[in-house]
Amino acid sequence: MLVLTLVSCSLVRPDVAQESAATVNIVQQANLRQTSRLEILALTAASNGDYTLVAQVDDPALISEIVTTLDQDLPLLPALRCIDHYRLRFTLTDGVVHEFGYLCQDDHAYLQGGPGFLQGHAVEPPATLLEIVRGQVKE
């Protein structure tokens, strides 16, 4: 007796972009609910190519607002090829530090870099994050 099994396959063409359904919740992955301090560093003309501290957030209510804004599944995107305007440095209560690149020079909002789960990838955070960051930065 001969049994044939039909298996469905889809042809993956390298010349056609494939949409990724992969998502990541950076708050859960990086344990950002344990953030005790957020430092915002900026690349400014006066910094000679180095990132300088432009704001520090220690207020638990504001930290909670920022973390809550990010606490959702965000689609994983390929890492962007641009210069990060900001670095967001989250310091956790146990001393662990996670630093993410944030915002291209052309105001394209994203987070990239940081912990291993985001290496080679980026996520586009909610627009609320940009409003909060800009509200803290006095450039």
N, C-alpha and C positions, 0 to 999 in steps of 0.2 A: 504494500500500500504506500503510495506517495502522498505526502502532505505538503502543500505549499502554503507558505505564510507570506502575506503581502505586508510589507513594511513601508510606511509613508516617509519620504525624505524630502527635504527642501534643499534646493540648490543654493549654496552660498556663493555669491559672486563678489570677488574682492573689489570690483569697480562700483559696486552699489553699497551705499552706506546702510549699515544695519542699525536699527534702533535698539538701545539697551534698555531692558526693563529692570536692571539692577538699581536698587536704592540703598541708602544708608542713613541711619539716624546717628548723627555725629555726637549728640548728647549721650546716647546710650553707649556707643562704642568707646568714647573717650571719657566717660564717667563725669561729664561736665556739670551734673547736678551737685558735685562736690566742690565747685569753684568758690574760692574765697577771695580772689582778686583777679581783675582783668586789666591788663595793660594794653594800651593802644599805642603802637609805634608807627611813625610815618616817615616816608622817604621825602625829605624836603630839600629845596635848593641849598639851604645852609648846612645840610647834614653831610655833604661830600660823599654821597653814595651809601651812607650808613643810615640805618633806621634809628630815629630818636624817639624817646618817650614823649608823647604829646598829651596823654590823658591816662589817669589811673582810676579805676572804678573799684571802690571798696564797699559801697552801699549794698547790703544784702538784697534789698528790694529791687534795685536796678540790675544787679547780677541775675536775680531770679527772672526778671522780665526778659533779659537777653537770652538766657538759657531756655526759657519757655518758648521764645520765638524760634529757636533752632531745634526744639524737641519735636521733630517730625521726620518722616521718611522723605528724603530728598533724592532725586535721580542722580546717579553717578554719571559724570561727564568726563571726557578726556581732559587731562590737565591743559590749562590755557598757556599759550606762549606770550606772556606779557610780563611787565614789571609790576609787582604788587605795590599798590600805593600805601597800603597799611599792612601791619602785622598785628594780629590779635593774639595776645599771650594770656592763656588761661592758667592760673596757678590753683591747684587743687589743695584741699585741706591736708592731704598727706605729703605735700611738697612736690608732687608730680606737676610738670609744666607741659602744656600743649600749645604750640604756636602755629597759627594758620596764616597763610598769605591771604590778603583780602583786597579786592577792588582793583581792577586794571586802571591804567591812566585814562582810559576813555570812559570811565564811570560804569564799566560792566561789572556788576556785583557778583562775586563768587567767593568761595572759600576753597583753598587747595593747600597741599603739603600737609604738614603736621604729622599726626600719628601714622603708623604704618598702613592702616586700613585705607587711608586717603592718598598714599603715595602714588603718583602717576594719574591721579583723578582730581576732579573738582566737583563741587556741588554749588547750585545757585540758591542761596538762602532767601527767605522772604524779604521783601522791600523794607519791612519794618526795621530790620537790622541796620540798614544804611541810615535811616532816620535817627536811630539811637546813637550810632557811632558818630555821625556828624554833629549831633547835639552835645556830645562829650568833647569833641575836638575843637580847640580854639586856635585855628591856623591863621 
